[in-house]
Amino acid sequence: MIDFHSFENIPRRGGFTIVQIEPAAGLLLDALGREAIARTRIVERNFEIAIQSDLTEEEQSVTLYHEILEAAAVASPNPPPTVIDLNEGDFERAAYSAHEQFGVASVENLNRMLKSYGFKEH
């Protein structure tokens, strides 16, 4: 399984930092009140992620890719053109693609994914 703490407090491409990834035992709801497997709270340039605790390693990995790319696109004051028009389905496809291309989510692999979408080093 993925060690969530290994992602915390390390700046990412785009100038973002994951300050917390917390397993959630209960039901998570997205901003529209729908059931979700993860939820990211954006506070300035910091991300706080809650992720269901019963996911497989692959599901955790894909979920992290998805949450980070979507949060970076939403929180960026000037997002790269490659992410401006992405919708929920696009983020999901991008996450599976990143998992296939880069492997299990890690600090390095998340930065590789962000770089591939045009996020700059900050």
Summary of the structure (lengths in Angstrom):
residues: 122
radius of gyration: 13.1
end to end distance: 29.2
largest distance: 36.1
contacts: 350
relative contact order: 0.19
helix: 43%
strand: 21%
